[in-house]
Amino acid sequence: MIKDNLSQILKELPSDVNLVAVSKFHPVEAIVEAFEAGQRIFAESRPQEFEKKVKWLQENAPEILRDAEFQFIGHLQTNKLKMVLPYVSLVQSIDSMHLLDAVDKWGKDNGKMIDVLLEMHLGAEDTKQGFHEEEILDMLFSREFRNIRIRGLMGMATNTDDEQTIDADFSRIDTFMAYCKDLFPEMEAFDQLSIGMSDDWRIAIKHGATMVRIGTAIFGARNY
Ligand SMILES: *Cc1c(COP(=O)(O)O)cnc(C)c1O
């Protein structure tokens, strides 16, 4: 039961950590069910799927679009921005300079300020997307964006059962986040650390997570 899963997690989650319900690959009815149980923050990872769900909600449950917020956590191609950006409060998965520039331009053209997180490369896997520390520092030093607000960092730990490895990954991003805050005190909105998923969110909250992104533990296994 989605409702029971949510309340189980919320019982343990510190009240200052936001629960982001990852509804990707689940039917829109799962969003409705979670909304009715009180959940207000959702995240999707595929533009087409997200767009379909938005259309359905516009027609069938506009109160959910009005009262809940949606975030984007997947790989975003610059030719798909218009499917995503009008409907989200946060893009967590900025993984290239090119994308950042395109989002800034889209914001300018559409008169919207867009909150984003920079995705930091954390895990051992080569395939994981994201910036390395030097790239993030470079960007924060050298760039100014008019229609983007960089709200913080997002990271995914190595996909492993080994808690020490996960702990080390989260420790690294937590430490780097603190370093950036010290270095750029004028970036007052830079205060969000998005780490932790179904299997490792308890470790993430020990490392300063301000939001956890949980799919499976709320909605069950995904049908790919
Ligand atoms: C799918 C996904 C999640 C949720 O993963 P679960 O293990 O199902 O909780 C979190 N973050 C990102 C970036 C994802 O793509």
The ligand as an SDF file (V2000), in Angstrom:
LIG
                    3D

 15 15  0  0  0  0  0  0  0  0999 V2000
   14.8480    6.1880  -10.0770 C   0  0  0  0  0  0  0  0  0  0  0  0
   15.5890    7.2090   -9.3190 C   0  0  0  0  0  0  0  0  0  0  0  0
   15.4640    7.3180   -7.9290 C   0  0  0  0  0  0  0  0  0  0  0  0
   14.6030    6.4020   -7.0770 C   0  0  0  0  0  0  0  0  0  0  0  0
   15.1840    5.1330   -6.9370 O   0  0  0  0  0  0  0  0  0  0  0  0
   14.5960    4.0430   -5.9460 P   0  0  0  0  0  0  0  0  0  0  0  0
   15.7430    3.1280   -5.6920 O   0  0  0  0  0  0  0  0  0  0  0  0
   13.4710    3.3760   -6.6300 O   0  0  0  0  0  0  0  0  0  0  0  0
   14.1610    4.7350   -4.7000 O   0  0  0  0  0  0  0  0  0  0  0  0
   16.1640    8.3310   -7.2910 C   0  0  0  0  0  0  0  0  0  0  0  0
   16.9500    9.1890   -7.9760 N   0  0  0  0  0  0  0  0  0  0  0  0
   17.1070    9.1070   -9.2980 C   0  0  0  0  0  0  0  0  0  0  0  0
   17.9970   10.0780   -9.9860 C   0  0  0  0  0  0  0  0  0  0  0  0
   16.4500    8.1130  -10.0210 C   0  0  0  0  0  0  0  0  0  0  0  0
   16.6190    8.0460  -11.3490 O   0  0  0  0  0  0  0  0  0  0  0  0
  1  2  1  0
  2  3  1  0
  2 14  2  0
  3  4  1  0
  3 10  2  0
  4  5  1  0
  5  6  1  0
  6  7  2  0
  6  8  1  0
  6  9  1  0
 10 11  1  0
 11 12  2  0
 12 13  1  0
 12 14  1  0
 14 15  1  0
M  END
$$$$
